[in-house]
Amino acid sequence: MSDVTRVILKRESRSSRAVISVVAAILVALLALYGLLEAMLRVLGQPPWLIDPLTAAQRLAQLPEGILPAMPVAIGLLIFIVGLVFLANAVIPGRRARHVIPDPRVAVVVDDVVVASALAKRARLAAGVTREQVVVVVSAKSVQVNVRPTSGILLDEALIQAAVEDELTAMALQPAPAVKVHLANSGVIGV
């Protein structure tokens, strides 16, 4: 697999940081524009729009006088949480609901909904139930297969699990998720 293919697969299977970057840029730009507005109003001798920059600087220098003791704690906690969100977004790799199928000739990225649909069909055929009786949820590390049997008909959980695992093996997904089959206690009436 070439380096270009690896980059394409990584880009298509990981989420972008563009949204959080744009939010941060907009917040910084708005803060800078507000500071510029207040400075211009002060230079022109007009009353401040919200607070005079000189007054704001003096109040910051005199903290914590004149405010409730809990206020610096609340402000510090808010700044900490916002910083933690930005840090986590930068460090933790974002993941789209997609899996990679290795192929030496092309880059193949499959959406988890498509994988779930194929696995649901295989589980439905193995269990001998209708489409509405099987629900499959695919995540990065697991596949949850929920089957509601028809009333009075016993299903073999191991057979369904083996069929779904065979389909996953044939797909050769990366990362390969683990399969868990759950048979509902109550069945549906008639098919």
PyMOL commands that set and color helices and strands:
alter all, ss='L'
color gray80, all
select helices_A, chain A and resi 3-13+18-43+53-61+70-91+112-127+131-133+157-171
alter helices_A, ss='H'
color red, helices_A
select strands_A, chain A and resi 98-101+108-111+134-138+142-147+178-183
alter strands_A, ss='S'
color yellow, strands_A
deselect
rebuild
show_as cartoon
